[in-house]
Amino acid sequence: MRVTEGGFVRPEGGEENLDGLLTRVARGDQGAFEAVYDSLAGPVYGLINRVVRDAAQSEEVSQEVLLEVWRTAARFDPAKGSAVTWVMTIAHRRAVDRVRSATAAAAREFRSAEVPPRLSDEVADSVAASLDAERVRHCLDGLTEPQRESITLAYYGGYSYRQVAQLVGVALSTIKTRIRDGLIRMRECLGVTW
């Protein structure tokens, strides 16, 4: 293990080693899981906290994600992406699910009481945000795997470009190019004009 400039622990060998560790986790190797946990617990919590925006709930969701990684490691397919991307995707989905659950609970409480007229605006905003998120996911699926992985790590994982380059094991300039080209394609897909 080694600590990177960003302050998180990474096993020697980089991303390929995390892929191998996750394969060992699928076979029930607790030591491999500890190494995966040490490497990814911080970034998982960081991503979840940015979505959930509550420290206690973020800790709870982080534990759920890492437990899911332990239980479902056999589903990881290195041919479809890296271990980091797989884990961070699980984390992002769980965080969004928690926010949706909290939103639904709040909506139920409002329905049981007198509902102020502004609630319909909140629901419309929530639906619009959900549709926007779906469009973004669709456009992300249209990127090349290296572009998608780099953008996911940088924007959902919260890593700096330099950290992404270290995780993926390529030059910083390559990561910058991948992200720039990917964002251009995302902008075109989303129909955004800047």
Contacts in CASP RR format, 6 or more apart in sequence:
PFRMAT RR
TARGET T0000
AUTHOR 0000-0000-0000
METHOD contacts of the structure
MODEL  1
MRVTEGGFVRPEGGEENLDGLLTRVARGDQGAFEAVYDSLAGPVYGLINR
VVRDAAQSEEVSQEVLLEVWRTAARFDPAKGSAVTWVMTIAHRRAVDRVR
SATAAAAREFRSAEVPPRLSDEVADSVAASLDAERVRHCLDGLTEPQRES
ITLAYYGGYSYRQVAQLVGVALSTIKTRIRDGLIRMRECLGVTW
1 9 0 8 1.000
1 10 0 8 1.000
1 11 0 8 1.000
1 12 0 8 1.000
1 35 0 8 1.000
1 38 0 8 1.000
1 39 0 8 1.000
2 9 0 8 1.000
2 10 0 8 1.000
2 11 0 8 1.000
2 12 0 8 1.000
3 9 0 8 1.000
3 10 0 8 1.000
4 10 0 8 1.000
4 163 0 8 1.000
4 166 0 8 1.000
5 162 0 8 1.000
5 163 0 8 1.000
5 166 0 8 1.000
6 160 0 8 1.000
6 163 0 8 1.000
8 39 0 8 1.000
8 42 0 8 1.000
8 43 0 8 1.000
9 38 0 8 1.000
9 39 0 8 1.000
10 18 0 8 1.000
10 39 0 8 1.000
10 166 0 8 1.000
10 167 0 8 1.000
11 17 0 8 1.000
11 18 0 8 1.000
11 21 0 8 1.000
11 35 0 8 1.000
11 39 0 8 1.000
14 166 0 8 1.000
14 167 0 8 1.000
14 169 0 8 1.000
15 82 0 8 1.000
15 83 0 8 1.000
15 84 0 8 1.000
15 167 0 8 1.000
15 168 0 8 1.000
15 169 0 8 1.000
18 36 0 8 1.000
18 39 0 8 1.000
18 40 0 8 1.000
18 82 0 8 1.000
18 83 0 8 1.000
18 84 0 8 1.000
19 76 0 8 1.000
19 78 0 8 1.000
19 82 0 8 1.000
19 83 0 8 1.000
20 32 0 8 1.000
20 78 0 8 1.000
20 83 0 8 1.000
21 32 0 8 1.000
21 33 0 8 1.000
21 35 0 8 1.000
21 36 0 8 1.000
21 83 0 8 1.000
22 32 0 8 1.000
22 36 0 8 1.000
22 69 0 8 1.000
22 73 0 8 1.000
22 76 0 8 1.000
22 83 0 8 1.000
22 86 0 8 1.000
23 73 0 8 1.000
23 76 0 8 1.000
23 78 0 8 1.000
24 31 0 8 1.000
24 32 0 8 1.000
25 32 0 8 1.000
25 33 0 8 1.000
25 36 0 8 1.000
25 69 0 8 1.000
25 70 0 8 1.000
25 73 0 8 1.000
26 73 0 8 1.000
26 74 0 8 1.000
26 76 0 8 1.000
28 73 0 8 1.000
33 69 0 8 1.000
33 70 0 8 1.000
33 73 0 8 1.000
36 69 0 8 1.000
36 83 0 8 1.000
36 87 0 8 1.000
37 66 0 8 1.000
40 66 0 8 1.000
40 69 0 8 1.000
40 84 0 8 1.000
40 87 0 8 1.000
40 88 0 8 1.000
41 62 0 8 1.000
41 66 0 8 1.000
42 62 0 8 1.000
43 84 0 8 1.000
43 88 0 8 1.000
43 157 0 8 1.000
43 158 0 8 1.000
43 159 0 8 1.000
44 62 0 8 1.000
44 65 0 8 1.000
44 66 0 8 1.000
44 87 0 8 1.000
44 88 0 8 1.000
44 91 0 8 1.000
45 58 0 8 1.000
45 59 0 8 1.000
45 62 0 8 1.000
46 58 0 8 1.000
46 157 0 8 1.000
46 158 0 8 1.000
47 88 0 8 1.000
47 91 0 8 1.000
47 92 0 8 1.000
47 95 0 8 1.000
47 156 0 8 1.000
47 157 0 8 1.000
47 158 0 8 1.000
48 58 0 8 1.000
48 61 0 8 1.000
48 62 0 8 1.000
48 65 0 8 1.000
48 91 0 8 1.000
48 92 0 8 1.000
48 94 0 8 1.000
48 95 0 8 1.000
48 98 0 8 1.000
49 55 0 8 1.000
49 58 0 8 1.000
50 158 0 8 1.000
51 92 0 8 1.000
51 95 0 8 1.000
51 96 0 8 1.000
51 98 0 8 1.000
51 99 0 8 1.000
52 58 0 8 1.000
52 61 0 8 1.000
52 95 0 8 1.000
52 98 0 8 1.000
52 99 0 8 1.000
57 98 0 8 1.000
57 102 0 8 1.000
58 95 0 8 1.000
61 91 0 8 1.000
61 94 0 8 1.000
61 95 0 8 1.000
61 98 0 8 1.000
62 91 0 8 1.000
64 94 0 8 1.000
65 87 0 8 1.000
65 90 0 8 1.000
65 91 0 8 1.000
65 94 0 8 1.000
68 90 0 8 1.000
68 94 0 8 1.000
69 87 0 8 1.000
69 90 0 8 1.000
76 83 0 8 1.000
76 86 0 8 1.000
80 86 0 8 1.000
81 145 0 8 1.000
81 149 0 8 1.000
82 149 0 8 1.000
82 167 0 8 1.000
82 168 0 8 1.000
84 149 0 8 1.000
84 153 0 8 1.000
84 167 0 8 1.000
85 148 0 8 1.000
85 149 0 8 1.000
85 152 0 8 1.000
85 153 0 8 1.000
88 152 0 8 1.000
88 153 0 8 1.000
88 156 0 8 1.000
88 157 0 8 1.000
89 152 0 8 1.000
92 156 0 8 1.000
96 133 0 8 1.000
103 126 0 8 1.000
107 119 0 8 1.000
107 123 0 8 1.000
110 116 0 8 1.000
110 119 0 8 1.000
135 189 0 8 1.000
135 190 0 8 1.000
136 186 0 8 1.000
136 190 0 8 1.000
138 189 0 8 1.000
139 185 0 8 1.000
139 186 0 8 1.000
139 189 0 8 1.000
139 190 0 8 1.000
140 148 0 8 1.000
140 151 0 8 1.000
140 152 0 8 1.000
140 186 0 8 1.000
141 148 0 8 1.000
142 148 0 8 1.000
142 185 0 8 1.000
142 189 0 8 1.000
143 151 0 8 1.000
143 182 0 8 1.000
143 185 0 8 1.000
143 186 0 8 1.000
144 182 0 8 1.000
146 168 0 8 1.000
146 178 0 8 1.000
147 178 0 8 1.000
147 179 0 8 1.000
147 181 0 8 1.000
147 182 0 8 1.000
147 185 0 8 1.000
149 168 0 8 1.000
150 164 0 8 1.000
150 168 0 8 1.000
150 175 0 8 1.000
150 178 0 8 1.000
150 179 0 8 1.000
151 178 0 8 1.000
151 179 0 8 1.000
151 182 0 8 1.000
151 183 0 8 1.000
151 186 0 8 1.000
153 159 0 8 1.000
153 163 0 8 1.000
153 164 0 8 1.000
153 167 0 8 1.000
153 168 0 8 1.000
154 160 0 8 1.000
154 161 0 8 1.000
154 164 0 8 1.000
154 175 0 8 1.000
154 179 0 8 1.000
159 167 0 8 1.000
161 172 0 8 1.000
161 175 0 8 1.000
161 176 0 8 1.000
161 179 0 8 1.000
162 172 0 8 1.000
164 175 0 8 1.000
164 179 0 8 1.000
165 171 0 8 1.000
165 172 0 8 1.000
165 174 0 8 1.000
165 175 0 8 1.000
168 175 0 8 1.000
187 194 0 8 1.000
END
